[in-house]
Structures are given as C-alpha cells and as structure tokens.
Amino acid sequence: MKKKFLGLSLLVVLVFFSCDKKEVMEGTDFSTEVSTEEAQITLPTANFERRTTVTPTSEGTDYFTSGIIEYHSNGEVLATVDFGDGSLDSEATVTMENEESKIKLDKKDCKVKGKKSDYKKVIVEPLVKSRDCDFIVSGIIKYYNLKTGKWSATVDFGDGTCDDIAEKTTKSGVITFTISEYFK
C-alpha cells in the first residue's frame, strides 16, 4: 500500500510540474528541471529490451529525423517509435496497442514550476516510463542554453531498468545522480 501511495504521489508531482503546466512556484534549477521531466511513452513494464530496427539518423538537427526503435518484452513488441522520413518536422510517431500518437522532440517553450525554462530541450530518445516503476527508465534529452544556444548538458535516463538513476554529461564530465533525491 505504501509503495502504491508513493507511486501515485510521484505521478501527481510529475503531472503538476510537467512542461505543459503553468502553476506558479518559487525557484528552479537544472536538477529540478531534470527530475520533473514528463515521460512521452508509458509501457506496461520496465526491464524491456530496446531494439533499433532502422538506424536513427539526424539531418543537421539534434533530434532524429529518421529511423525506428522498438521496445520489447517477453518476445512482444510493446511500442514502436518511428522518427520519420528525414524531414525536419521534430516529431516522431509512437505506435502502441495498434494506436498511433505523435511526440514532440524539440521543446523550446517549456515551463518548470510555472517559470519559463532556461533551456531548449531536445529529445534524442523518447522518455519512457513504465506502469510498474516510479521513474523514467529510459530516454535521452539534451539541454541547450536559451540565451546562447550552446549545449549545456545531456541526460541519459537509462536502459529500461527500474531505478531512479540517471547520468548527466556536461563539458566538465559525467556524473551519476538519483532522481528521487529531488522529491524529498
């Protein structure tokens, strides 16, 4: 029961502080921004296998413009992400349970805790959550300074394993951090 309550609480926090919300709260920093990212795909289970069926490529952009990634579990395809035909539309098509939806890969006007983000966000690989885990378990996002346009950091949320660990790469190096420490 306690675990379900914690999971539900985390989901509420993610919904309230997602990029599309406009609630006004005090202060923000990069760590808060990373820890409140919203998943773009929710799979039934973590610990899936990610397979590249068509190698993703980018044509002069920071996001993929073509290629296909599939997420598998127990021999079943859970979801397919199609980055497109090479056009620069900054969207990918997700197919899950025979339904298609679009996800945005280039986010320029996000808000964090009601304030405009200091970063342009580029989704390199979709942010994936699972129904059986409280955290984003897979995906890569790049952050660029809005004022200068320069790359600030890349965050890798992992390989699909259910944990709260992510890696942040900056020009200073790579650090591993736990996302849950920002929800205390």
C-alpha positions as CSV (number, residue, x, y, z in Angstrom):
1,M,0.0,0.0,0.0
2,K,2.8,2.4,0.9
3,K,4.6,1.7,-2.4
4,K,1.4,2.4,-4.3
5,F,0.9,5.7,-2.4
6,L,4.5,6.7,-3.2
7,G,4.0,5.8,-6.9
8,L,0.7,7.8,-7.0
9,S,2.3,10.7,-5.2
10,L,5.2,10.7,-7.7
11,L,2.8,10.6,-10.6
12,V,0.9,13.6,-9.2
13,V,4.2,15.5,-8.8
14,L,5.2,14.7,-12.4
15,V,1.8,15.9,-13.7
16,F,1.8,19.1,-11.7
17,F,5.4,20.0,-12.8
18,S,5.4,18.8,-16.4
19,C,6.5,21.1,-19.2
20,D,3.0,22.0,-20.2
21,K,1.7,23.1,-16.8
22,K,1.7,26.8,-15.8
23,E,1.4,26.7,-12.0
24,V,3.5,29.4,-10.4
25,M,6.0,28.1,-7.8
26,E,9.2,29.6,-6.4
27,G,12.6,28.9,-7.8
28,T,14.0,26.4,-10.2
29,D,17.4,24.9,-11.1
30,F,18.7,22.4,-13.6
31,S,18.4,19.4,-11.2
32,T,14.7,20.2,-10.5
33,E,14.1,20.6,-14.2
34,V,15.6,17.2,-15.0
35,S,13.8,15.5,-12.1
36,T,10.4,16.8,-13.3
37,E,10.6,15.7,-16.9
38,E,7.5,14.1,-18.2
39,A,7.6,10.7,-19.9
40,Q,6.4,10.6,-23.5
41,I,5.8,6.8,-23.6
42,T,4.3,4.7,-20.8
43,L,5.0,1.0,-21.2
44,P,3.3,-1.8,-19.2
45,T,6.6,-3.0,-17.7
46,A,10.1,-1.9,-17.1
47,N,13.2,-4.1,-17.8
48,F,12.3,-4.1,-21.5
49,E,14.7,-4.5,-24.4
50,R,15.3,-1.6,-26.7
51,R,16.0,-2.6,-30.3
52,T,17.0,-0.4,-33.3
53,T,15.3,-1.8,-36.4
54,V,16.2,1.1,-38.7
55,T,19.3,3.1,-37.5
56,P,18.2,6.6,-36.4
57,T,19.8,9.5,-38.2
58,S,19.7,13.2,-37.9
59,E,19.9,15.6,-40.8
60,G,21.5,18.7,-39.4
61,T,19.4,18.6,-36.2
62,D,20.0,17.5,-32.7
63,Y,17.0,15.2,-32.8
64,F,16.5,12.1,-35.0
65,T,14.7,12.7,-38.3
66,S,14.5,9.1,-39.5
67,G,14.9,5.6,-38.0
68,I,12.9,3.2,-35.9
69,I,13.3,2.0,-32.3
70,E,11.2,-0.8,-30.8
71,Y,10.7,-1.7,-27.2
72,H,10.2,-5.5,-26.5
73,S,9.3,-7.6,-23.5
74,N,8.9,-11.4,-23.5
75,G,9.1,-11.6,-27.3
76,E,6.3,-9.0,-27.7
77,V,6.7,-5.5,-29.2
78,L,5.4,-3.1,-26.6
79,A,5.9,0.1,-28.7
80,T,7.5,1.4,-31.9
81,V,8.9,4.8,-32.4
82,D,9.3,6.0,-36.0
83,F,11.3,9.1,-36.3
84,G,10.1,9.7,-39.9
85,D,11.4,10.0,-43.4
86,G,14.2,12.5,-42.9
87,S,12.0,15.6,-42.9
88,L,12.7,18.3,-40.3
89,D,9.3,18.1,-38.5
90,S,10.7,17.5,-35.0
91,E,8.0,14.9,-34.3
92,A,8.1,11.1,-34.0
93,T,5.2,8.6,-34.3
94,V,4.7,6.2,-31.5
95,T,2.6,3.1,-32.1
96,M,1.3,1.2,-29.1
97,E,-1.5,-1.2,-28.8
98,N,-2.4,-0.5,-32.5
99,E,-2.8,3.2,-31.8
100,E,-0.6,6.0,-33.1
101,S,0.3,9.2,-31.4
102,K,2.9,12.0,-32.0
103,I,5.6,13.1,-29.7
104,K,7.5,16.4,-29.9
105,L,11.3,16.1,-30.0
106,D,12.2,19.8,-29.9
107,K,10.8,21.7,-26.9
108,K,11.6,25.4,-27.0
109,D,8.9,26.9,-24.7
110,C,8.7,24.7,-21.7
111,K,7.9,25.8,-18.2
112,V,9.3,24.4,-14.9
113,K,7.3,25.1,-11.8
114,G,5.4,27.8,-13.6
115,K,8.5,29.7,-14.8
116,K,10.0,29.7,-18.3
117,S,12.7,27.2,-18.6
118,D,16.3,28.5,-19.1
119,Y,16.8,25.6,-21.6
120,K,15.7,24.5,-25.0
121,K,15.2,20.7,-24.7
122,V,15.8,18.2,-27.5
123,I,14.6,14.7,-27.0
124,V,17.2,12.4,-28.6
125,E,15.4,9.2,-27.5
126,P,11.8,9.3,-26.1
127,L,11.4,9.5,-22.4
128,V,9.9,6.2,-21.3
129,K,8.2,5.3,-18.0
130,S,6.5,2.0,-17.1
131,R,3.4,1.3,-15.1
132,D,5.5,-0.8,-12.6
133,C,8.1,1.8,-11.9
134,D,8.0,5.3,-10.3
135,F,10.7,6.9,-12.5
136,I,11.6,7.5,-16.1
137,V,13.5,4.4,-17.0
138,S,14.8,5.2,-20.5
139,G,15.4,8.1,-22.8
140,I,18.0,10.8,-23.6
141,I,17.4,14.5,-23.5
142,K,19.8,17.4,-24.5
143,Y,19.6,20.8,-22.9
144,Y,20.7,24.0,-24.6
145,N,21.0,27.4,-23.1
146,L,18.1,29.5,-24.5
147,K,20.1,32.7,-24.5
148,T,23.3,31.5,-26.1
149,G,22.1,28.4,-27.9
150,K,25.1,26.4,-26.6
151,W,24.8,22.9,-25.4
152,S,24.6,22.7,-21.6
153,A,24.1,19.0,-20.8
154,T,22.8,15.6,-21.9
155,V,20.8,13.4,-19.5
156,D,20.5,9.7,-20.1
157,F,17.7,8.1,-18.0
158,G,19.0,4.5,-18.6
159,D,18.3,1.3,-20.4
160,G,14.8,0.4,-19.2
161,T,15.8,-0.9,-15.8
162,C,13.5,0.2,-13.0
163,D,15.7,2.5,-10.9
164,D,16.0,6.2,-10.1
165,I,19.5,6.7,-11.6
166,A,20.4,8.9,-14.4
167,E,23.6,10.2,-15.9
168,K,24.3,13.9,-16.7
169,T,27.0,14.7,-19.2
170,T,28.4,18.3,-19.3
171,K,31.6,19.7,-20.6
172,S,33.0,19.0,-17.1
173,G,32.3,15.3,-17.4
174,V,29.8,12.7,-16.5
175,I,28.0,12.4,-13.1
176,T,25.5,9.8,-12.0
177,F,22.7,11.0,-9.8
178,T,19.5,9.8,-8.3
179,I,16.3,11.5,-9.4
180,S,14.4,10.6,-6.1
181,E,16.7,12.9,-4.1
182,Y,14.9,15.9,-5.6
183,F,11.5,14.7,-4.3
184,K,12.4,14.9,-0.6
